[in-house]
Amino acid sequence: MHRNELIEAARKGNPKATEQLLIDWEPTLKKMAFKQCTSNDVDDAVQESLAIIWRRIGTLKTIEAFPGWLLIIIKRECAKLMKSNHNLDELPEDYHELFSYYSSPDLRLDIIAAIHSLPEKYRSAIILRDFEELSIGEIADKLLITRMAAKSRIHRGRLMIQEYLEK
């Protein structure tokens, strides 16, 4: 059966077609997971994604959307696993996208963990400056501190992140 025919048959509820589709696409899912997950989470993300695809293939709107749909599923599973397996409070979604230019999910996890390891006063200064891109004056006003204190917190926070990453 041709790829598009297989996807269409699976969408229409054919269990054999769905099973074959999962077998055919598992290697692709694994490649996607290696780019999105930490190395320890790849297999779990693939298995969870396969289960989601099995349950939800009928909701797929078009055959052409299938590869993008897979990527969305694997990204969500990787994010869930990163949060639960590494015991991190997740930064808002748009912050994660700022780290997306790092090719290694393990490096992204390390940077997020480094930010989360900061004491609150340094973490908030770093987030306001480096993610929200506020000026020193705006940070000082928002945190109700002096401009010098804002500069100091940003500097010390960055040093702590650097030390964390050098461990």
C-alpha positions in Angstrom: 0.0 0.0 0.0 1.3 3.5 -0.9 2.1 5.9 2.0 -0.8 8.2 1.4 -3.2 5.3 1.0 -1.9 3.8 4.3 -2.5 7.1 6.1 -6.0 7.4 4.6 -6.9 3.9 5.5 -5.7 4.5 9.1 -7.6 7.7 9.3 -10.8 5.8 8.3 -10.3 3.3 11.2 -8.5 0.3 9.5 -6.5 -1.3 12.4 -4.1 -3.2 10.1 -3.3 0.0 8.2 -2.8 1.9 11.5 -0.5 -0.8 12.8 1.5 -0.8 9.6 1.6 3.0 9.6 3.1 2.9 13.1 5.7 0.4 12.1 6.7 2.4 9.1 6.9 5.7 10.9 8.5 4.6 14.1 12.1 5.2 12.8 11.1 8.7 11.8 9.5 9.4 15.2 12.7 8.2 16.8 14.8 10.7 14.7 12.4 13.5 15.7 12.6 12.5 19.3 16.4 12.6 19.2 16.2 16.2 18.1 13.5 17.2 20.7 14.1 15.1 23.8 17.0 14.5 26.2 18.7 11.3 25.3 17.2 9.4 28.3 13.6 10.3 27.2 13.7 9.3 23.5 12.3 5.8 23.9 9.6 6.8 26.3 8.6 9.7 24.0 8.4 7.5 21.0 6.2 4.9 22.8 3.9 7.5 24.2 3.6 9.2 20.7 2.8 5.8 19.1 0.0 5.3 21.5 -1.4 8.8 20.9 -1.2 8.3 17.1 -3.0 4.9 17.5 -5.8 6.6 19.5 -6.1 9.8 17.5 -5.3 9.0 13.9 -9.0 9.4 13.0 -8.8 13.1 14.0 -6.2 13.9 11.4 -7.7 16.4 9.0 -5.6 15.8 5.9 -3.0 13.3 4.8 -0.5 16.1 4.1 -0.7 17.2 7.7 0.5 13.8 9.0 4.3 14.6 9.3 3.7 17.9 11.0 1.2 16.3 13.3 3.8 13.7 14.3 6.3 16.5 15.1 3.7 18.3 17.3 3.0 15.0 19.2 6.7 14.2 19.7 7.4 17.8 20.9 4.6 17.7 23.4 5.7 14.3 24.7 9.3 15.4 25.1 8.2 18.5 27.0 6.1 16.4 29.3 8.9 14.0 30.0 11.4 16.7 30.5 9.2 18.3 33.1 8.3 15.1 34.9 11.5 13.2 34.7 13.8 16.1 35.5 11.6 17.6 38.2 11.6 21.1 36.7 8.9 23.7 36.8 8.5 24.5 33.2 9.3 27.9 31.9 6.5 29.4 29.8 6.3 27.9 26.3 7.8 31.0 24.6 10.9 30.8 26.8 11.5 27.2 25.6 11.5 28.4 22.0 14.3 30.8 22.8 16.5 27.8 23.5 15.4 26.0 20.3 18.5 27.1 18.5 20.6 24.9 20.7 20.9 21.6 18.7 21.2 19.5 21.8 18.1 18.9 24.0 20.4 18.0 26.8 22.0 21.5 26.6 18.5 23.1 26.6 17.7 21.1 29.7 20.9 22.2 31.4 20.3 25.9 30.6 16.7 25.7 31.9 17.9 23.8 35.0 20.6 26.4 35.5 18.0 29.2 35.4 15.7 27.3 37.8 18.6 26.8 40.2 19.0 30.5 40.8 17.6 32.1 43.9 14.3 33.9 43.0 15.8 37.4 43.1 18.4 36.5 40.5 16.1 34.4 38.4 13.5 37.1 38.1 16.2 39.7 37.1 17.6 37.3 34.5 14.2 36.5 33.0 13.2 40.1 32.8 16.5 41.1 31.1 17.3 38.2 28.9 13.8 36.9 28.0 11.5 39.8 28.4 14.3 42.2 27.2 13.5 44.9 29.6 15.9 47.8 30.2 17.8 48.1 33.5 15.5 50.9 34.5 12.4 48.9 33.7 13.7 46.0 35.7 14.5 48.2 38.7 11.0 49.7 38.6 9.3 46.3 38.2 11.3 44.7 41.1 11.2 47.9 43.2 15.0 48.1 43.5 17.7 50.5 42.4 19.3 50.4 39.0 22.6 49.3 40.6 20.8 46.5 42.4 19.2 45.4 39.1 22.6 45.4 37.4 24.2 43.5 40.2 21.5 40.8 40.2 21.8 40.3 36.5 25.6 40.1 36.7 25.5 37.7 39.7 22.7 35.6 38.1 24.7 35.2 34.9 27.8 34.2 36.9 25.8 31.5 38.8 24.4 30.2 35.5 27.9 30.0 34.1 29.2 28.1 37.2 26.2 25.7 37.0 27.0 24.9 33.4 30.7 24.4 34.1 30.0 21.6 36.6 
